[in-house]
Amino acid sequence: MKAIIKKKQVKSPNPFDFPIDLSEKYRETEQRFSSLLEKGEFDEATHSWENLYKLFLNRQKTLGYRLHKGGIVHNLGIVALLTNNLELAFKNFMMGFAEDVASQIQEFGGLAEDQPGAQTLKSFFGVDEDLFNLSRKIVIAKLSEDKFYDPRQVFKRFWKTQIKKKTLKERIESLKKTPFVVQKKYSINQMPGEWRKRVFIGGNYSGDRVKNLFEIKKSIEKNNFIPIIALEFNDDEPCVHDHSLLLLHNCKYAIFDVSKDSGYLMEVERTFDYRTKILLVYEEIPESRMTEMISSLDIKPRQFSNSEELAQLVDKFFKS
């Protein structure tokens, strides 16, 4: 099918070249996203991305070609994951993969299976190659007909069959029983547990790295310690940054995923003032700004390539 597209020399405009107003709206939504997640405002986070999705759909009609919406549905998947709506999370990550496939076929993106959505589907939901191949065939067929504009419509029939299959259904039901985020919201005035058992979790709360934070959380609980993650605290005051520092100050331990920079640089630095026992982990080589800061603090971060290796690092941290 891909060969047919090339033969006809059907070349779409770059789906990543968003009109200026949409690009600015996307940037604004993305900038608010981490703050909304940290404050537990999941409904507002969902609403903001849903509105952007509708804007993209409407603009496609005006432009006459598709715009890449993978980032939008991926972030909707993250919100669904954090609220333990795992079926919706699966659907959104699958649509993110579909968008990545479409852009790859149009020769404006890398291999879809290497992108964040596919990686989450593999590591978290256990999606196999057959399901990826089936999704890819659906996208290619619709692209050849110039009908791949809204993956939600394209995959309606797909959901009715795949989401009911025994293996995937059992996987989702199993994950629901051990949610990553406790639905009850804590107050900073009523932190769970004792100082000596609390472990602050820091890192980037948006994008594809968020799953690492909750893998860390699971490992902390398995070691009979108490994870402290800002997403589970629902205080309006103080502001988010000061809030996180107060949480950190009340923990004996801290584990940071430094794979991607965010607003936690100062938190890492403050661990020395607070005499916090700290572990830094990363999935890929950290960005230059983070690398320079880590070097200056004389901390050796530990690398991992999958959830099993990450769990081993956390286990070793508590045994050292």
N, C-alpha and C positions, 0 to 999 in steps of 0.2 A: 504493500500500500504506500509505503514511504517512497518507493521508486516511482510510483505513478505520479505522486505529487511533484517530484523533481522533474519528471519527463514533461509534464505540462507547464513546468516553470512557474508554478503558482507561488509567488513570493509575497507574503504578508508584510505590512509595515511592522517595525519592531514593537512587540507587545509590551516591552518594558519602558518605552518612551511615552510616559503619561503626559497629557496636556498639563500646562503649568499649574492651573488651578487645582486639578486633581492631585498633582504631585505635592502641592503645599498642604492639601487636606490630608493626604496620606501621612505626611511628616508630622502634622499636628496630632493626628490620632495615635501614631506610634509613640510620640513623645509623652502623651498622657497615659499610655497603656501601663507602664511599670508602676506609676503612682496609683492607678486605680486598682491594680492587683494587690499592691502592698496594703492598701486600705480595705481590701475585701469587697470592693464595689464591683462585683462580678456582673451584675445586671447592666450597669452603666458601661462597663468594658465591652460587653456583648452588643449593646445598643450602638455604640460608636462604630464598631466594625461592620455591623449590619447596615447602618446608614451609608457607610462608604461603599459597601458591596452594591447597594442599589444605585448609587451614583455612577459606579463603573459600568453597571449593566445599561443604564440609560445613555451614558456617553458613547458606548459601543454602537448603539443604534444610530447616533448622529455621525460618528466617524466612519462607520461601515466596516470596521475590523475589530477583532478581539483585543482586549487589554489583559495583561497577566494579573490574575487575582489570587495567585498562590499564597502570597503573604497574608492576605486578608483572611482566607479560610483557614490558614495554618494558625493564626492567632485566635480565631474563633475556636479552633480545636483545643488550644491551650486553656482557654477559659472553661470549656466543657470538661476538660481533664481535671482542672482544679476544683470544679464543683461536683465531681464524681458522676457526671453524665457521660459515661464511657461510650455508649452507643453513638451519641452525637459527636463525641470527640473522634471516634473512628471514622465517621462519615466525613467530617471536615478535613481530617488528615488525608483521607483517600481523595477528596476533591483537590487538595493541595498537590498531591501526586499527579492527578490528572492534568492540572494546569501546567505542572512542570513537564509532563510528557508533551503537551501541545506546543509549548515553547521550544522544547528540544526538537520536535519534528519540523517546526518552522525555522530551525537552525538559529535560534536566538538564546539557547540555554544549553547547559551541560547535561550529562546523563541524569535522567529523573530519579533513578534508583539511588543516586548518590546524594540527593538533596535531603534537607532536614525532615520533610514530611515522610518520605520513604523510610528514613532511618528510624523514626519514631514508630512507624507501623511495624517494622521488623523487630525492633528490640522490645517494644512494649506490648504490642498486640499479637506478635508472632505471625505476621502476614508472610506467606510463602511466595515463591517465584511464580507459581501458577496464577495466583490472584493478581499479582502485578501484571502478568502477561495479558490476562483477561481485560483488565482496566485499560491497558495500552491499546489493545485491539479496538475497544469501544471509542477511545479518543481518536485514533487514526481514521476510523470509519466516518466519524462525524466531521472531522477536519476535511476529509476528501469531498464531503457534501457541503462544506462551508456552513456547518450548523453547530460548531462548538463555540458557543458564546456564554452559556450558563450551565456549568457542570451539575448544578442541582437538578435541572431538568433532564440533562443527558443521562444521569445515573439513577433516575427514579426506579426503573425496572431492576437495575442492578441491586439496589437496596432490598427490594422485596424478596430476592432470592438469597443473596450472600449473607445478609445479617442474620438469617434464620438457620444457616448451616451449623451443624452440631459443634464442630471444633471452635469456630469463632464465637458462637453463642456461649459455650461453656467458658471460653477464655474471658469474655466480657463479664459474665456473672461472677467468675472467680475474682477478678480485679475489683469488682464492686464491693466485695466483702472486706477488702483491705484498702480503703480509700487513702489516697495520698494526703488529702487535706481534711482535717477534722472539721465537721460542719459547725460545731459550737465555736463561737468566737471568744477568745480570752480578753481580759483587760490587763493593761500593764500593771494595774494595782493588785491583780490576782494572778500572778504568774504561776504556772503549775510547777510542783516539785520544789526541791531544795537547790541552792546555789551550786553545791558540789556535784549535782547530777545533771545540771542544765548544759545543753550544747547549742550555741548559736549557729544558725546556718545562714551563710551569706553568699551572694552571687547575683546573677542577672535574672530578674523575674519575668522577662519577656523573651520572645524568640524561641529558638529550638533548644536552648540550654536549660530551660526551666525544669525539664524532666530530671536532670541530674540532681537538682536540689531535693527532690522528693525521693530519689533513690538513696541519697544521703540520709534523709529522714528515716526511711525504713531501716537502714543499717544501724542508726543510732538507737532506735527502739529495740532492735534485736539484741543489742548489747546492754539493755536495761538502763539506758540513759534517757533523758527527756529532751527531745528536739524543740528548739525555740526558733520559729520561723515567722517573720513579720506578717505573712499572709493570714495568720491565724489570730491576729490581734486587731481589734476593731475600734480602737480609741480614735477619736477625732482630733484630740490634742495630746501631746504636742505635735509639731509638724513631723512628717514622715521620717526625715533624716535624723532629727533629735530622738524620735521614737526608737529608731533602730539602735542608736547608740545606747539608750537606756536599757534596751533589751540585752544588748551585748554586755553591758557593765554588770548585769545580774546573772551572768553565766560564767562558769569556771572554764569551759572549753568553747572553741569556735572552729568550725570547718567552713572554708570558703572554696567555691568553684571559681577559679580565676580564668576560665577558658575565654571569657569575653568580658570586656570592660563594661562597667556600669557605674552607679553612684556609690560603690562600696569601698573605694580606695581609702577614704579616711577611716572607715571602720577597721580595715586591716591594720592601719597605722596605730589606731588607738589600742589594739590588743596589747601593745607593749606597755602603755600607760596603765592598763587594767590588769597586767600580768596574767593575761589569758593564755591558756595552753592552746596552741593553734596548729591546724593542719591546712595546707593549701594543696588543692588538686586541680588538674587541668586535663581536658580531653584532647585539645590541640594546643600548639604553641601559642601562648598568650600574646595579645597585641603588644606592640613596642612600649607603650606607656605603662602597661601593667608589668612588663618584664623589667623595665628600669626601676620601678618602685620596689619590686620584690628583691632585686639585687641589692638595693640600698638598705633593705631591712635584714639582709643576710638570712633569708629563709629559703630553703630548698623545696620547691613545689614538687608534688608527686604526680606522675602521668598515669592515665588509665585510658583504655580503648573501648571498654564495654562496662555494663553494669556489674558484672561479676568482679572485675578488677577493682572497680570503685568500692564495692563492698569489702573487698580484702584490705584495701587501704584504710578504710574506717575501722575495721576490726583490729588491725595492727596498731593503729593510733591509740586505741584504748588499752591495749596490752603493753604498750611501751612505757 
